[in-house]
Amino acid sequence: WRCIVILFDEFDKTFRSNSSKDDQAELLSLFDGSGTVPLAARNLGVIPVYASEIEPYCIRVTQKNFPDMIHLGDIRSISGADIEPCDIVAGGSPCTGLALCGRRDGLDDNVQSQLFYEMIRVIKEMRANSNGEYPKYVMWENVKGAFSSQKGYDFLKVLREFVGIADERANVPEPESKNGKLKWEYAGNIVG
């Protein structure tokens, strides 16, 4: 399991429960599955507000565990401009094109993995509708194979897409390569 967190803004609110709901961060969970991210977020004092998922069983699980969370359905039908902006947008887009155990056809050549770009679209719409204020944080979760898919260039695309949300002119340089493959470190940051 790997995670990338992009900070668009200094976010000085605490993730621990505060005295009022107005002081707590709110979450939109895309590709929600059975609600692991909302569960972790709730344990940190974040309010899970929205979820996007299409699998009926997973939706029933999150409805039971988070009865107040609003289910938005298929990510392809969500407009980030039409929902109340959230402090955090999290999602683990389908890994079928990136996973080490699959065909490894990549981010762009796998119909399910292409849904990553829907996440980017929703975030851009939310930011445009909130004058760039929301979301403050974005979290993308995916498999270890995301670092090496398409010789590491898929992960470069992911980073460039996220950084491009904040500033389309920003560039994410290629890391060092070895034998034609990009070599990604396991931690670091990009400031955009």
N, C-alpha and C positions, 0 to 999 in steps of 0.2 A: 504494500500500500504506500503510495506516495501522495504528497499534497503540495500544492503551490498556493501561496497567499499573496495577493497583490494589495497593497495599501494605496488608495487613491488620495488620501487626505490624512492629516493627523487626526487620530480618533482618540480623544482623551476620556471617553466614557469607560467606566469599568464594566467588565463582563460579569461581575458578581452582582447578585440581587441588590437592588437599591430600595429605598423606601417607597418609591412610586413607579408606576408603569412608564411614565414619561421619561424617566432616567434610564430605562433599560433599552438595550439594542434589540432590533427586530430582524428576523431571518426569513429569507425566501430560499427554500430548498428545492433545487432543480434536480431531475433524475433522482427523486427522493428515495426510491426503494422502499424499505420498510421503516424508514425514519431514524436511521442511526445518527445522522447529523443533527436533526432536531433534538434527539435525546441528549447528545453531548452538549449541544447549545443550551438547552434548558438547564442542565446541571451547572452551567457557568452563568446562569442568570439571564440568558438571551431568550427572547420570546419568539417561538416559531409561529409565524403568521401565515405563510403560504407554502404550499407544496405542489410540485408538478411531478406526476407519475402516471403511467398508463396501465400497469399491471394490477388487476382487480384485487388479488390477495394482499399485495403490498399496501394498497389504498385502505383496505379494511383494517389492517394492522395499525396504520397511522391514525385512522379515524378513531379507533379504540383508545390508543395511547395519547392522542392529541385532539380531543373532540372540538376544540375551538379553532384548529388550524383549517384554513380555507384551501380546498383542493382545486387546482386550476386545470388539471387534465394534461393533455399532450402539449409539450413545449412549443410545438410548431404553431399552436393556436393562441399562444400567450403574447400579449403586447406589454412590454415593460412600461410603456407610457400609460396604460390603462389601469394599473394596480398602484396601490399606495406604496411609495418608495420605502425600501428597507435598508437598514444599515449594512446588512451582510447578505450577499448572494453566494450560495454554495451549491456545488454540483459535481457529481462524478459521471461525466458523459460516458456512453457505452465504449467499452475497451476492445471490442471485437477485432478491430483492425490494428490494434497496438500490442495485444497480449502476446507473450512469448510462445504460448501454446496454440496460437491460431495461425491463420494464413499470413498474417503480418502485411496485409495489403495497404496499411497506412490510414492516416487521418482522412485523406481526400478520396481514396478509392474504395472506402467501405461505407455503405449507406448508413449503418448505425453509428459509426464513429464520426461521420459528418455532422451528427447532431450537436457536436461541440460548438459548431458555428452558430447554432440556434441560441446557445447560452450567451455567446458574445453579443448576438443581436438583442436579446432581452436586456442585457446589462446596458448596452448603448442606448436603447430606448428609455430605460429608467433614468440614466444620467442626463439625456437630452431633456426629459420632462421635468427634471429637478434642478436644471441649470448646473449640472455637474456635481451636485452635492451628494447624491446617493447613487449607488451604494458606496459606503466608506471602505468596506473590505470585500474582497472576492476570494473564494477558496475553490480550487479545482482539485479534485481527487481522481487518481487513476492508477493504473498498474505500472510496475517497474519497467515493463516493455516500452512505455511511452518515451523513455530516455533513448532507446536504441532503434525504435521504429523508423524505417526509411533512412538508416544510417545516422540517426539522431536528428534529422532535419524536421521530423514531425514535432519534436519538442521545441525546436527553434520556432516553428510556426505558432505553437501554443503561446510561447512567451511573447512573440511579436504581436499576436492578436490581443493579448491582455494589455500590453504596454500601449498599443495603438488606441485602446479605448480612452486612455487619459490624454494621449498626445499622438496624433497620427503621424507627426514628423519624427517621432522618436525612433531610434534604431536599436535593436538588440544585436550586438556583434556575435559572430560565430565564435564558439569556444575553440580551443586547440583541437586539432584532428589527428587521428592516428589511423593509418591504412585506409584513408578515405572516409572514416567514421568520426562524427563529432563526439568529443569526450566531455560528458557533463559531470560536474561535481554534484555531490548530494545535498549541498546547502549553499546558500548565498542569497544575494538580493540584487535587484535591478531597481534603480531609482529613476523614475520618469516624470 
